[in-house]
Amino acid sequence: QVQLVDSGGGMVQAGGSLRLSCAARRTFRSYTMAWFRQAPGKEREFVARISWSGDSTYFANFVKDRFTISRDNAKNTVYLQMTSLKPEDTAIYYCAAGSSSTLASGYSYWGQGTQVTVSS
């Protein structure tokens, strides 16, 4: 069962930009949407989240002002705009729908992941 499909990953040079998209098969009304990432051999970590209304966002401190999360509920889509990418941003990025938690356990639906590779 696939409820979320994330895409937009790719290979970029350090300092470059990518926009990830997460398309939902249905409306996740009142759900918080989030992005997580996981590098090889590391735990999945929280990146950013956005409320249903879009007026509340929260970011991990390691992405600071470099990333922006947004959503278009009419399109059932959430985005992660990534700028000033660093090699340490290299990971598989996953979108998720659930609570407003920063923990993976707070989310019930997950995308399949999209690979982001940043070269130096």
C-alpha positions in Angstrom: 0.0 0.0 0.0 1.5 3.3 -1.2 -0.2 6.4 0.0 2.7 8.9 -0.6 5.0 9.1 -3.6 8.1 11.2 -3.1 10.3 12.3 -6.0 12.7 15.0 -7.2 15.9 13.7 -5.8 19.1 13.7 -7.8 22.8 14.6 -7.9 23.9 18.1 -7.3 27.1 20.0 -6.5 27.6 21.5 -3.1 25.8 24.8 -3.0 23.2 23.7 -5.4 19.4 23.3 -5.0 16.8 20.6 -5.4 13.0 20.6 -4.9 11.5 17.4 -3.6 7.8 16.6 -4.1 5.5 14.3 -2.2 2.2 13.4 -3.9 -0.5 11.9 -1.8 -3.1 9.5 -3.3 -5.7 11.1 -1.1 -6.3 14.2 1.0 -4.6 14.1 4.4 -6.8 16.7 5.9 -5.6 17.9 9.3 -2.4 15.8 9.0 1.0 17.2 9.6 3.3 16.4 6.7 7.0 15.9 7.3 10.3 15.1 5.7 12.8 12.7 7.1 16.1 11.6 5.8 18.4 8.6 6.2 22.0 8.2 5.2 23.6 4.8 4.9 24.4 3.3 8.3 22.6 6.1 10.1 19.2 6.5 11.8 16.3 8.2 10.1 16.3 11.8 11.2 13.7 14.5 11.1 14.2 17.3 8.6 11.0 19.5 8.5 7.3 19.5 9.1 4.3 21.6 8.1 0.8 21.8 9.5 -2.3 21.2 7.5 -3.0 24.9 7.1 0.6 25.6 6.2 1.0 28.4 8.7 3.1 26.3 11.1 6.5 25.0 10.1 9.4 23.5 12.0 12.9 22.6 10.9 15.8 20.7 12.2 18.5 23.0 13.2 21.0 21.5 10.7 19.0 22.7 7.8 18.2 26.2 9.3 17.3 28.7 6.6 18.5 26.5 3.7 15.3 24.4 3.4 11.7 25.5 2.9 8.7 23.2 3.3 5.4 24.0 1.8 2.2 22.3 0.8 -0.6 22.6 -1.8 -3.6 20.9 -0.4 -5.5 21.3 -3.6 -2.9 19.1 -5.3 -2.4 16.9 -2.3 1.3 17.7 -2.5 4.0 18.8 -0.1 7.4 20.2 -1.2 10.8 20.5 0.3 12.9 23.2 -1.4 16.5 22.7 -0.6 19.2 25.3 -1.2 22.8 25.6 -0.3 23.1 21.9 -0.2 26.0 20.3 1.5 27.6 16.9 1.1 26.3 15.9 4.5 22.8 16.4 3.2 23.3 13.2 1.1 20.6 10.7 2.1 17.4 9.1 1.1 14.6 11.6 1.8 11.2 10.4 2.9 7.9 12.2 3.2 5.5 11.2 5.8 2.0 12.1 7.1 1.0 12.0 10.7 1.3 14.0 13.9 3.4 17.1 14.5 6.1 14.9 16.1 9.8 15.1 15.2 9.9 11.3 15.7 9.3 8.8 12.9 6.9 7.0 15.2 4.6 9.9 15.0 3.8 9.2 11.3 1.5 6.6 9.9 2.1 7.0 6.1 5.4 7.1 4.3 6.8 7.6 0.8 9.2 5.2 -0.7 12.1 7.6 -0.5 14.1 9.6 -3.1 17.8 9.8 -3.2 19.7 13.1 -2.8 23.4 13.1 -3.5 25.5 16.2 -3.0 29.0 16.1 -4.3 31.9 18.4 -3.1 
